[in-house]
Amino acid sequence: MKDYLLLLKTEPLFRRLSLIQTIAYFAAWFSNVAIYTLLIELEVNPGVIALTAALHFLPGVIQAPFSGPLIDRYRPKSLMLSLVMIEIFATLPLMLIEDVSQLWLLFILIFIRMGASSFYFTLEMSLLPRILDTTRLKMANEIHSVIWSFSYTVGMAMSGLVVYLVGVKTAFFLDAMLFVIALFLLKGLSFSVHKPKEHEGYWLMMRSSIDYLKREPLIKHLIVLHAFVGFTAFDALVALMVESYYAPAIATALAIGLLHSTRALGLVAGPILLGRWMNNRRLGYLLLFQGVAILVWALFLEDFILSLIISLFVGLATTTLWSYTYTLLQHHTDEHYYGRIVAYNDMVFLLTVALVSLLVGTLAELELPLTVITAVLGSGFFVGMGYYRWINRRYEIKEI
C-alpha cells in the first residue's frame, strides 16, 4: 500500500488522472443499477437484459480500429474533454425512458455513452506507458484496477440505495452531475506529455499496426490472454439471479447493488493482497483459482447470503488478472504502437464481454439453470490456464 501512495504522491499527472477516473467510474456504475432496475420493472425478457449488458461493451469493439490511430495522432487532453462531454449529454436523456416502447432510446444512449467511455479508457491506458516506467506502470495498472473496483463497490451500493429510495431518474441525474465534476477537473489539468509525432496517414497507420502484429505474434496471444478476464462479465447474470431467486425476499435495486458491491470488495482487495506475489509463473495458478471460485459460486446461487459471501472470493483474483495481463501487453509493445495496440486489446476484450453477456441471455432463454450458466463461465478460466501454459512454452515472456 505504501508503494501505491508513494506513486500517487510523486506523479502529479497520474494522481489527477486517477481522481478524474475515480469520479468517471463512480458515475458509470452509479447508473448501472438504475438501468437494470428499470428493465426489471418494465418486465422485459432475459434476452433484452442480456442485449443491454452487451451494448455496454459493443461500442468499444466497433470503434477500436478507428480510435487507436486517433490516439496516436492527437493531443490527449482535447480528446478526453470531448469524450466526457459526450457522456454527459448521453446520460441526461435516460431520465425520459418510462415505457417498453422507449427501449430503442435506451439502447442508443447506452451505445453512445459507453462508446465515449471505452474510448476514454483506451486513451488513458495508452497514455500511462508514456508517462511511467515499467515498474511504476505495473503499480499504476493495479491502482487503476483498485479505483475501478472501489468505484464499483461504492457506486453499486449507493446506487442501489438511491434507486430504492428515490427512483431511477434521480440516479441518472446524479450520474450526469458526477461527469460534470470530472469535466471541470480535466479542464484544469496541465499535461506534460507532448503530442505524438505521428506523420503517417490514417489508413497507413492502421496498416502498419496490422503488420506489427504479424511481426510480433506474442502481442496477439497476450491480447487473447487478457480477453479471458471477460468471462467475469456478470451484469446480465446478476440481474437474472435477482429476478429468479431473490426478488420475492429483497428489493430488486438493493439485491443488485449488494451482489455487485460485495464482489467488488474482493476486486479491491485482490491487487493489495496479490500484487507483490504475482509473477509470470504464478499467473496460471491465479487463472485456476478464478475458475474454481466461480464454480463454487454456481453451487450456492439460490442462497442469497452464501452467494454474497462467495462472490467476495470470486472477485479476489479478477482485478489482479486484469492488471497483470494488461501490463504484460504494455511491457511487450513498442511505444510507437501504444494507442493502436491498446485499442485492439480493448476491442477483443470488450467483444469477449459482449459475447459472454449474450451467451448468458441465450442460455437463459433456452431455460438452462443459472447454476449451469455460471459454471460455463467459470470453465472458461480453465481454458485460459491451458492457453497461458501453451504461450509460455512457445514464447519468451519477459518478467515485469
C-alpha positions, 0 to 999 in steps of 0.5 A: 500500500505504501508503494501505491501512495508513494506513486500517487504522491510523486506523479502529479499527472497520474494522481489527477488522472486517477481522481478524474477516473475515480469520479468517471467510474463512480458515475458509470456504475452509479447508473448501472443499477438504475438501468437494470432496475428499470428493465426489471420493472418494465418486465422485459425478457432475459434476452433484452437484459442480456442485449443491454449488458452487451451494448455496454461493451459493443461500442468499444469493439466497433470503434477500436480500429478507428480510435487507436490511430486517433490516439496516436495522432492527437493531443490527449487532453482535447480528446478526453474533454470531448469524450466526457462531454459526450457522456454527459449529454448521453446520460441526461436523456435516460431520465425520459425512458418510462415505457417498453416502447422507449427501449430503442432510446435506451439502447442508443444512449447506452451505445453512445455513452459507453462508446465515449467511455471505452474510448476514454479508457483506451486513451488513458491506458495508452497514455500511462506507458508514456508517462511511467516506467515499467515498474511504476506502470505495473503499480499504476495498472493495479491502482487503476484496477483498485479505483475501478473496483472501489468505484464499483463497490461504492457506486453499486451500493449507493446506487442501489440505495438511491434507486430504492429510495428515490427512483431511477431518474434521480440516479441518472441525474446524479450520474450526469452531475458526477461527469460534470465534476470530472469535466471541470477537473480535466479542464484544469489539468496541465499535461506534460506529455507532448503530442505524438509525432505521428506523420503517417496517414490514417489508413497507413497507420492502421496498416502498419499496426496490422503488420506489427502484429504479424511481426510480433505474434506474442502481442496477439496471444497476450491480447487473447490472454487478457480477453479471458478476464471477460468471462467475469462479465456478470451484469446480465447474470446478476440481474437474472439471479435477482429476478429468479431467486431473490426478488420475492425476499429483497428489493430488486435495486438493493439485491443488485447493488449488494451482489455487485458491491460485495464482489467488488470488495474482493476486486479491491482487495485482490491487487493489495493482497496479490500484487507483490506475489504475482509473477509470470509463473504464478499467473496460471495458478491465479487463472485456476483459482478464478475458475474454481471460485466461480464454480463454487459460486454456481453451487450456492446461487439460490442462497442469497447470503452464501452467494454474497459471501462467495462472490467476495472470493470470486472477485479476489483474483479478477482485478489482479488478472486484469492488471497483470495481463494488461501490463504484460501487453504494455511491457511487450509493445513498442511505444510507437504502437501504444494507442493502436495496440491498446485499442485492439486489446480493448476491442477483443476484450470488450467483444469477449464481454459482449459475447459472454453477456449474450451467451448468458441471455441465450442460455437463459432463454433456452431455460438452462439453470443459472447454476449451469450458466455460471459454471460455463463461465467459470470453465472458461478460466480453465481454458485460459490456464491451458492457453497461458501454459501453451504461450509460455512454452512457445514464447519468451515472456519477459518478467515485469 
